[in-house]
């Protein structure tokens, strides 16, 4: 391979082009990125208490000895991964790993293999060395992280290899990673099949890809060179590659998830090549993300969920329309709803449940989504005081066990808890959870189903099932779970000759929702607040529709939707800095406690004279209250039921006409 430095395009063209992409487009990207960082909370990966060790799992990663890469390596070693690092300078890499060990991080293993991304031959040699090594017998994750700042920022370098001229920034930042991914993907397929869990391919992209445009006439070379433009293009190529590869995997049924990720605005070694003045560097240290924060942003989807989306994606709709829609629902509608709630809570106290006066429920079983934190903590506490057996569907069993230990430390020794993994962002996980519940000894009866888990997130996210995440987590997955558990609940009700119950933890924000069947599971103009309102309205409609169908079939199960009140829980952290530093502190001063909220949720079930004759109703403060008028329209109820069945139907399972409960309910899922 030979390299040469060429000046392509006349000086004026290059200056104009560089000014446009570096200052005009760059300023737009930087300002919008900084505003996002202000209002959107940084992802936090709790290595110590919330993630299990990944002993035996292998990560192949390019770079990793400086900047963001060093932060990624630290977190992976803390989780006991084996890391195969492709590095250019072996001596410096050994020094960096030694520094990590001096921090007290003793877990995991690192294998260093030489890799020069400016040479495709070197990429092939690296891939061969990985595949023939003992560590490379399995590959659970591939992190395409490294960029060559020196070639993409300061000067235009061309490489001549096998009579092919390629732009250095294009090859280092994209083309070599494209080749490496293709060379290792067969081993990743084998790994995913053996462990029956998804493997992941991560691309460290950038928000600068939004201002880039791929020109196939100048893909490998250029007529008028602009470093900023080439950098953006290479990051756009990462996003396109992730999307394309994920489509191919899904089409072939391969259990590998790939996505591109923007780490945020970060001060890395890139700034040394930009020759930024020292005082600006000090300012950047104060207002920008650290490499460790960026590492969390990159690894967050892979380490904290059983699934990841196929790639990064911008929210649907024009930026201005999205802002106006979010402003309307969050500020205008939100203030109206909160003011109404505040007045109600001032004049109406939360219902009180005197646990000690209630009969013990020693043989009864509750299935509940969400872990023992926030409202869930106090709900589980009260259920255990009544000696229920509680089956908890949670994403992180270790963290949930800590919550139960806190309850036990309060002196509550009654009741039993069984933990099962559940990711409501995956319909596959919901089916697996339901199957495990029904197959367990504890699940031989189900007296109460509590659909409690929920999210509200300002960032746009689509699940692997292709649905907007707030809609799926808050409503659709609970719809599916309810249908899968209904047969066991019906049998339980018959055996004990008493009612069983289904509780949806909704919200009075359902009044701000509006069901549009053209934008039910996706959005044309995205607003996270509108999606949240709609999901809570769907829960109210679900309870009313289910009650009608169960009553028609004379099945002794009652469904309710309940507003717990305005509570300062961790869900407000998901709204970003605005929620964490403004809304949450104010709410802690004026709003009800999680204990009061738990009383409001459980009141219709634990006080028979309240809930016994009010099946299908929407409750606030222990009383039936009017909900969104749409919830009472029969046509909307039936259309939402039919659409939800369609969205949750498993295409891999044969349909059975008899259904899970009765034909009258219109449920036609295959038996588990």
C-alpha positions in Angstrom: 0.0 0.0 0.0 1.2 3.5 -0.8 -0.2 6.8 0.4 0.0 10.3 -1.0 -1.3 13.7 0.0 -3.1 15.5 -2.8 -4.8 18.9 -3.0 -8.1 18.2 -4.8 -10.1 21.1 -6.2 -9.1 24.7 -6.3 -8.4 26.6 -3.1 -11.5 28.8 -3.2 -13.8 25.8 -3.8 -12.3 23.9 -0.9 -12.5 26.9 1.5 -16.2 27.6 0.6 -17.0 23.9 1.0 -15.1 23.5 4.3 -16.7 26.7 5.7 -20.2 25.5 4.9 -19.8 22.0 6.3 -17.6 22.9 9.3 -19.2 26.1 10.5 -22.7 26.3 9.1 -23.7 22.6 9.3 -21.3 22.0 12.2 -22.9 24.8 14.2 -26.4 23.5 13.6 -25.4 20.0 14.6 -23.5 21.2 17.7 -26.3 23.5 18.9 -29.1 21.0 18.4 -26.9 18.3 20.1 -26.2 20.5 23.1 -29.9 21.4 23.5 -30.7 17.7 23.4 -28.0 17.0 26.1 -29.6 19.7 28.2 -33.1 18.3 28.2 -32.5 14.6 27.7 -31.0 12.7 30.5 -27.7 10.9 29.9 -28.0 7.2 30.0 -26.6 5.6 33.1 -25.2 2.1 33.2 -25.2 0.9 36.8 -22.4 -1.7 36.4 -22.2 -2.7 40.1 -25.8 -3.4 41.0 -28.0 -3.6 38.0 -26.1 -5.7 35.4 -25.1 -9.3 35.6 -21.6 -10.4 34.7 -21.0 -11.5 31.1 -18.3 -14.1 31.9 -17.4 -16.1 28.8 -18.8 -13.6 26.3 -16.5 -12.1 23.7 -16.4 -8.6 22.2 -14.4 -7.7 19.1 -13.6 -4.0 19.0 -11.6 -1.6 16.8 -9.6 0.9 18.8 -10.3 1.2 22.5 -7.1 2.7 23.9 -8.1 6.4 24.0 -11.1 8.7 24.2 -14.5 7.0 24.0 -13.0 3.7 23.2 -11.1 3.6 26.5 -14.4 4.3 28.3 -16.0 1.4 26.5 -13.2 -1.0 27.3 -13.4 -0.1 31.0 -17.1 -0.8 31.2 -16.8 -4.1 29.3 -14.0 -5.3 31.6 -16.1 -4.4 34.6 -18.7 -6.8 33.2 -16.1 -9.5 32.8 -16.2 -9.6 29.0 -13.3 -11.0 27.0 -12.2 -8.2 24.6 -10.3 -8.7 21.4 -8.9 -5.3 20.5 -7.7 -4.3 17.0 -5.0 -1.7 17.6 -2.4 0.1 15.6 0.1 0.8 18.3 0.7 -2.2 20.5 3.0 -0.5 23.1 0.6 2.3 23.8 -2.3 -0.1 24.0 -0.5 -2.2 26.6 0.1 0.9 28.6 -3.6 1.9 28.5 -4.8 -1.5 29.6 -2.3 -1.4 32.5 -3.7 2.0 33.5 -7.2 0.5 33.6 -6.0 -2.3 35.8 -4.5 0.2 38.2 -8.0 1.7 38.7 -8.9 -1.6 40.4 -10.8 -3.1 37.5 -9.7 -6.8 37.6 -12.4 -8.5 35.7 -12.4 -9.5 32.0 -9.6 -10.3 29.7 -8.0 -8.4 26.8 -6.3 -9.8 23.7 -4.5 -7.3 21.5 -4.1 -7.9 17.7 -2.5 -5.5 15.3 -4.9 -3.7 12.9 -4.4 -0.9 10.4 -7.7 0.2 9.1 -5.9 2.1 6.2 -5.1 -1.3 4.8 -7.8 -3.8 3.7 -5.1 -6.5 3.7 -4.5 -5.7 7.4 -8.3 -6.0 8.1 -8.3 -9.4 6.5 -5.3 -10.5 8.5 -6.9 -9.2 11.7 -10.2 -11.1 11.0 -8.3 -14.3 10.3 -6.3 -13.9 13.5 -9.6 -13.4 15.5 -11.3 -16.4 13.9 -8.4 -18.7 14.5 -7.8 -17.6 18.1 -9.2 -19.4 21.1 -11.0 -16.3 22.2 -12.6 -15.9 18.8 -14.4 -19.2 19.0 -17.5 -17.1 19.8 -18.3 -13.4 19.1 -21.1 -11.9 21.1 -20.6 -8.3 20.2 -18.7 -6.3 17.5 -18.0 -2.7 18.2 -16.9 -0.7 15.2 -15.6 2.3 17.1 -12.3 3.6 15.8 -11.9 6.7 13.6 -8.6 8.1 12.3 -8.9 11.8 13.3 -5.6 12.7 11.7 -6.6 11.6 8.2 -10.2 12.9 8.3 -9.5 16.4 9.9 -6.2 17.9 9.0 -5.4 16.8 5.5 -6.7 14.8 2.6 -4.9 11.5 2.3 -5.3 9.1 -0.5 -4.3 5.4 -0.3 -3.3 3.3 -3.3 -4.0 -0.3 -2.6 -4.3 -3.0 -5.4 -4.5 -0.2 -7.9 -7.6 1.2 -6.1 -7.5 4.8 -4.8 -9.7 5.4 -1.8 -10.1 8.4 0.5 -8.4 7.7 3.9 -11.3 9.0 6.0 -13.8 7.0 4.0 -11.8 3.8 4.3 -10.8 4.1 8.0 -14.2 5.3 9.2 -16.4 3.1 7.1 -15.1 0.8 4.4 -12.7 -1.2 6.5 -15.4 -1.7 9.1 -17.8 -2.8 6.4 -15.2 -5.5 5.4 -14.5 -6.5 9.0 -18.2 -6.9 9.8 -18.7 -9.2 6.7 -15.7 -11.3 7.6 -16.8 -11.9 11.2 -20.6 -12.1 10.8 -20.6 -15.9 10.1 -19.0 -16.5 13.6 -21.6 -14.2 15.1 -24.4 -16.2 13.5 -23.1 -19.4 15.0 -22.8 -17.8 18.4 -26.3 -16.4 18.3 -27.7 -19.8 17.3 -25.8 -21.6 20.1 -26.7 -19.3 23.0 -30.3 -18.7 21.6 -29.9 -15.0 22.3 -29.1 -12.0 20.0 -25.6 -10.9 19.2 -25.0 -7.2 18.6 -23.1 -5.1 16.1 -22.5 -1.5 17.3 -21.4 1.4 15.0 -20.1 4.5 16.6 -21.7 7.1 14.3 -22.4 10.8 14.9 -25.2 13.3 14.6 -23.1 15.0 11.8 -24.6 12.3 9.5 -27.8 14.3 9.4 -26.1 17.1 7.3 -24.3 14.6 5.0 -25.4 13.4 1.6 -24.0 10.4 -0.2 -22.8 11.2 -3.7 -21.9 7.9 -5.5 -19.8 9.8 -8.0 -17.5 11.0 -5.2 -17.9 8.2 -2.7 -14.2 7.0 -2.7 -12.6 10.1 -4.1 -13.5 13.8 -4.4 -13.2 16.7 -6.7 -13.1 19.5 -4.0 -12.0 18.1 -0.7 -13.8 19.0 2.6 -12.7 17.2 5.7 -16.0 18.0 7.6 -18.1 16.8 4.7 -16.1 13.5 4.4 -16.4 12.9 8.1 -20.2 13.3 8.0 -20.5 11.1 5.0 -18.5 8.3 6.6 -20.8 8.4 9.6 -23.9 8.4 7.4 -22.5 5.3 5.7 -22.4 3.7 9.1 -26.1 4.4 9.6 -27.0 3.1 6.1 -24.9 0.0 6.7 -26.6 -0.7 10.0 -30.1 -0.4 8.5 -29.3 -2.5 5.5 -27.6 -5.2 7.4 -30.5 -5.4 9.9 -33.0 -5.8 7.1 -31.0 -8.7 5.7 -30.8 -10.3 9.1 -34.5 -10.0 9.7 -35.3 -11.4 6.3 -33.1 -14.4 6.9 -34.3 -14.9 10.5 -30.7 -14.3 11.9 -30.7 -13.3 15.6 -28.2 -10.4 15.3 -29.1 -6.8 16.1 -27.1 -3.9 14.7 -27.5 -0.2 15.3 -25.6 3.0 14.9 -25.2 5.3 17.8 -24.3 9.0 18.4 -22.2 9.2 21.5 -23.0 12.9 22.1 -20.8 16.0 22.0 -17.5 14.8 23.5 -14.1 16.2 23.9 -11.8 13.5 22.5 -8.4 13.5 20.7 -10.1 14.8 17.7 -9.8 18.4 19.1 -6.0 18.2 19.0 -6.1 18.0 15.2 -8.6 20.9 15.0 -6.1 23.2 16.9 -8.8 24.5 19.2 -7.6 27.3 21.6 -7.0 26.2 25.2 -9.7 28.4 26.8 -12.3 26.8 24.5 -11.1 23.4 25.6 -11.6 24.3 29.3 -15.1 25.6 28.4 -15.8 22.3 26.6 -14.8 20.3 29.6 -17.5 22.1 31.6 -20.4 21.8 29.2 -19.8 18.7 27.0 -20.0 15.0 27.8 -17.0 13.1 29.1 -15.7 10.0 27.2 -17.2 7.8 30.0 -20.6 9.4 29.4 -20.2 8.8 25.7 -19.3 5.2 26.3 -22.5 4.7 28.3 -24.5 6.2 25.4 -23.0 3.7 23.0 -23.3 0.6 25.2 -26.6 1.4 26.8 -29.0 -0.3 24.3 -26.8 -3.4 24.2 -26.2 -3.8 27.9 -29.6 -2.8 29.3 -32.1 -4.5 27.0 -32.5 -8.0 25.6 -33.1 -6.3 22.2 -31.8 -3.4 20.3 -33.3 -1.6 17.4 -31.9 -2.2 13.9 -30.2 1.3 13.7 -30.4 4.8 15.0 -33.3 6.8 13.6 -34.6 10.3 13.7 -38.1 10.9 15.0 -40.8 11.1 12.3 -41.9 14.6 11.2 -40.3 18.0 10.6 -38.4 19.4 13.6 -40.6 22.5 13.9 -43.8 20.5 13.8 -42.4 18.0 16.4 -41.5 20.9 18.7 -44.9 22.5 18.3 -46.7 19.2 19.0 -44.5 18.5 22.0 -45.0 22.0 23.3 -48.8 21.7 23.0 -49.1 18.4 24.7 -46.4 18.8 27.4 -47.0 22.5 28.3 -50.6 23.4 27.4 -52.3 20.1 27.9 -49.9 19.0 30.6 -50.4 22.1 32.7 -54.2 21.8 32.4 -54.1 18.1 33.5 -51.7 18.8 36.4 -53.6 21.8 37.6 -56.8 19.8 37.7 -55.0 17.0 39.5 -53.5 19.3 42.1 -56.9 20.8 42.9 -58.4 17.3 43.2 -55.6 16.1 45.5 -55.9 19.2 47.6 -59.6 18.5 48.3 -59.6 14.7 48.0 -57.3 12.6 50.1 -55.9 9.4 48.7 -57.8 6.3 49.8 -56.5 4.5 52.9 -56.1 0.7 53.0 -55.7 -0.7 56.5 -53.7 -3.8 55.7 -53.8 -5.2 59.2 -57.6 -5.3 59.1 -57.8 -7.2 55.8 -57.9 -11.0 55.5 -54.7 -12.7 54.6 -54.4 -14.0 51.0 -52.0 -16.9 51.7 -52.9 -19.1 48.8 -53.5 -16.3 46.2 -51.1 -15.4 43.4 -50.4 -12.0 41.8 -48.6 -11.6 38.4 -47.2 -8.1 38.2 -45.0 -6.3 35.6 -42.3 -3.9 36.7 -39.9 -4.2 39.6 -40.2 -3.1 43.3 -39.3 0.6 42.8 -41.4 3.7 42.8 -45.1 2.9 43.0 -44.2 -0.8 42.4 -42.1 -0.9 45.7 -45.1 0.0 47.8 -47.5 -2.2 45.8 -45.3 -5.2 46.3 -44.9 -4.3 50.0 -48.6 -4.3 50.6 -49.1 -7.5 48.7 -46.5 -9.2 50.8 -48.1 -7.9 53.9 -51.3 -9.7 52.8 -49.2 -12.9 52.3 -49.7 -13.0 48.5 -47.3 -15.0 46.3 -46.1 -12.4 43.8 -44.6 -13.3 40.4 -42.7 -10.3 39.2 -41.8 -9.7 35.5 -38.7 -7.6 35.5 -35.8 -6.6 33.2 -33.2 -6.7 35.9 -33.5 -9.4 38.5 -30.5 -8.4 40.5 -31.8 -4.8 41.0 -35.3 -6.2 41.9 -33.9 -8.5 44.4 -32.3 -5.5 46.2 -35.8 -3.9 46.3 -37.2 -7.0 48.0 -34.4 -7.0 50.5 -35.3 -3.4 51.4 -38.9 -4.6 52.0 -37.7 -7.5 54.2 -35.5 -5.1 56.2 -38.7 -3.3 57.1 -39.8 -6.3 59.0 -42.2 -7.8 56.4 -41.6 -11.5 56.4 -44.8 -12.8 54.9 -45.5 -13.5 51.3 -43.3 -15.0 48.6 -41.7 -13.5 45.5 -40.7 -15.2 42.3 -38.7 -13.2 39.7 -38.9 -13.9 35.9 -37.2 -11.9 33.1 -39.5 -9.7 31.1 -38.7 -7.0 28.5 -41.9 -5.3 27.5 -40.2 -3.9 24.4 -40.2 -7.4 23.0 -43.3 -9.4 22.2 -41.2 -12.5 22.1 -40.1 -11.8 25.7 -43.7 -11.4 26.7 -44.6 -14.7 25.3 -41.6 -16.4 27.0 -42.6 -14.8 30.3 -46.2 -15.9 30.0 -45.0 -19.4 29.2 -42.7 -19.5 32.2 -45.5 -18.2 34.5 -48.0 -20.9 33.3 -45.4 -23.6 33.6 -44.3 -22.7 37.1 -45.7 -24.1 40.4 -46.6 -20.6 41.5 -48.5 -19.9 38.3 -50.9 -22.9 38.7 -53.4 -20.2 39.7 -53.5 -16.4 39.0 -55.9 -14.3 41.2 -54.7 -10.9 40.1 -52.8 -9.5 37.1 -51.3 -6.1 37.7 -50.1 -4.4 34.5 -48.0 -1.7 36.3 -44.8 -1.2 34.3 -44.6 1.9 32.1 -42.2 4.4 30.5 -42.1 7.9 29.2 -39.1 8.9 27.3 -38.4 12.1 25.2 -36.2 10.2 22.8 -37.7 8.3 19.8 -37.3 4.6 19.9 -38.8 1.8 17.9 -38.8 -1.8 19.2 -37.6 -4.8 17.3 -41.3 -5.6 16.6 -41.5 -2.3 14.7 -43.7 -0.3 17.1 -43.1 2.9 18.9 -41.7 2.0 22.3 -44.0 3.9 24.6 -47.1 2.5 22.9 -45.7 -1.1 23.1 -44.4 -1.0 26.7 -47.3 0.8 28.3 -50.1 -0.9 26.3 -49.5 -3.4 23.6 -47.3 -5.8 25.5 -49.7 -5.7 28.5 -52.6 -6.4 26.0 -50.7 -9.5 24.8 -49.7 -10.6 28.3 -53.3 -10.3 29.6 -54.6 -12.5 26.7 -52.0 -15.1 27.3 -52.8 -15.4 31.0 -56.6 -15.2 30.8 -57.2 -19.0 30.5 -55.4 -19.6 33.8 -57.3 -16.7 35.5 -60.6 -18.1 34.2 -59.8 -21.5 35.7 -58.8 -19.9 39.0 -62.0 -18.0 39.2 -64.0 -21.1 38.6 -62.2 -23.2 41.2 -62.4 -20.6 44.0 -65.9 -19.4 42.9 -64.8 -15.8 43.4 -63.7 -13.0 41.1 -60.2 -12.6 39.7 -59.0 -9.2 38.8 -57.0 -7.3 36.1 -55.6 -3.9 37.0 -54.1 -1.5 34.4 -52.1 1.3 36.0 -53.2 4.1 33.8 -53.1 7.9 34.3 -55.5 10.9 34.1 -53.4 12.0 31.1 -55.6 9.6 29.2 -57.9 12.6 28.9 -55.3 14.3 26.8 -55.0 11.4 24.4 -56.8 10.8 21.1 -56.9 7.5 19.3 -55.9 7.9 15.6 -55.8 4.5 14.0 -53.6 5.8 11.2 -50.9 6.7 13.8 -51.6 4.0 16.5 -48.3 2.1 16.7 -46.2 4.6 14.8 -46.3 8.4 14.4 -46.2 10.8 11.4 -45.1 13.7 13.6 -43.5 12.4 16.8 -44.4 13.7 20.3 -43.3 11.5 23.2 -45.9 13.2 25.5 -48.7 12.6 23.0 -47.6 8.9 22.7 -47.7 8.6 26.5 -51.2 10.1 26.7 -52.4 7.8 23.9 -50.9 4.7 25.6 -52.7 5.5 28.9 -56.0 6.0 27.0 -55.5 2.6 25.3 -55.2 1.0 28.8 -58.5 2.6 29.8 -60.2 1.4 26.6 -58.7 -2.1 27.1 -60.2 -2.4 30.6 -63.6 -1.4 29.4 -63.6 -3.6 26.4 -62.2 -6.6 28.3 -64.9 -6.2 31.0 -67.6 -6.3 28.3 -66.3 -9.4 26.6 -65.7 -11.2 29.9 -69.2 -10.3 31.1 -70.8 -11.4 27.8 -69.1 -14.8 28.2 -70.0 -14.9 32.0 -66.4 -15.2 33.0 -65.9 -14.1 36.6 -63.0 -11.8 36.0 -63.1 -8.0 36.4 -60.8 -5.4 34.8 -60.1 -1.9 36.0 -57.9 1.0 35.0 -56.5 3.2 37.8 -54.9 6.6 38.1 -52.4 6.5 41.0 -52.1 10.2 41.2 -49.2 12.6 40.5 -46.2 11.0 42.1 -42.5 12.0 42.1 -41.1 8.7 40.8 -38.0 7.8 38.8 -40.1 7.9 35.6 -39.6 11.7 35.6 -35.9 11.2 35.2 -36.7 10.0 31.7 -38.0 13.4 30.8 -34.4 14.7 30.9 -32.8 17.5 32.8 -36.1 19.4 32.9 -37.7 16.5 34.7 -34.8 15.7 37.0 -33.9 19.2 38.2 -37.2 21.1 38.0 -40.3 18.9 37.9 -39.2 16.2 40.3 -38.0 18.4 43.1 -41.2 20.5 43.0 -43.4 17.3 42.9 -41.6 15.9 46.0 -42.8 19.0 47.9 -46.5 19.1 46.8 -47.5 15.6 45.5 -48.6 12.4 47.2 -46.3 9.7 48.2 -45.8 6.3 46.5 -47.5 4.7 49.4 -50.6 6.8 48.7 -50.3 5.9 45.1 -50.1 2.2 45.9 -53.3 2.5 47.9 -55.1 4.2 45.0 -54.0 1.4 42.6 -55.0 -1.5 44.9 -58.1 0.0 46.3 -60.7 -1.5 43.8 -59.2 -5.0 44.3 -58.6 -5.1 48.0 -61.9 -3.4 49.0 -64.6 -5.6 47.4 -67.5 -3.2 48.1 -65.7 -0.7 45.9 -64.5 -2.7 42.9 -67.1 -5.6 43.0 -69.7 -3.8 41.0 -67.5 -1.4 39.0 -65.7 -3.7 36.6 -64.4 -1.9 33.5 -64.4 1.5 35.2 -61.7 4.1 35.5 -60.7 4.9 39.1 -59.2 8.0 40.8 -58.7 8.3 44.5 -60.7 5.1 45.1 -63.7 6.4 43.2 -65.1 5.9 39.7 -64.4 8.9 37.6 -65.2 9.8 34.0 -62.4 9.1 31.5 -61.7 10.3 28.0 -65.0 10.2 26.1 -63.3 8.1 23.4 -63.0 5.2 25.9 -66.8 4.8 25.9 -67.3 4.6 22.1 -68.1 1.0 21.1 -66.7 1.4 17.6 -63.3 2.6 19.0 -63.3 -0.2 21.6 -63.8 -2.9 19.0 -61.4 -1.4 16.5 -58.6 -1.1 19.1 -59.2 -4.7 20.2 -59.0 -6.0 16.7 -56.0 -3.9 15.8 -54.2 -5.0 19.0 -54.9 -8.6 18.2 -53.4 -8.1 14.7 -50.3 -6.3 16.0 -49.6 -9.0 18.7 -50.3 -12.1 16.6 -47.3 -14.4 16.3 -46.6 -15.1 12.6 -44.4 -18.1 13.5 -47.2 -19.9 15.4 -50.2 -21.6 13.7 -53.5 -20.1 14.6 -56.2 -22.1 16.4 -59.8 -21.1 15.9 -61.0 -22.0 19.4 -58.9 -19.3 21.0 -57.4 -19.2 24.4 -60.6 -18.4 26.3 -63.7 -18.6 24.1 -64.6 -17.7 20.6 -66.7 -14.8 22.0 -63.6 -12.9 23.1 -62.2 -13.0 19.7 -58.8 -14.1 20.9 -57.2 -16.5 18.4 -53.6 -16.9 19.6 -52.1 -20.3 19.4 -51.8 -22.1 22.7 -48.4 -21.8 24.3 
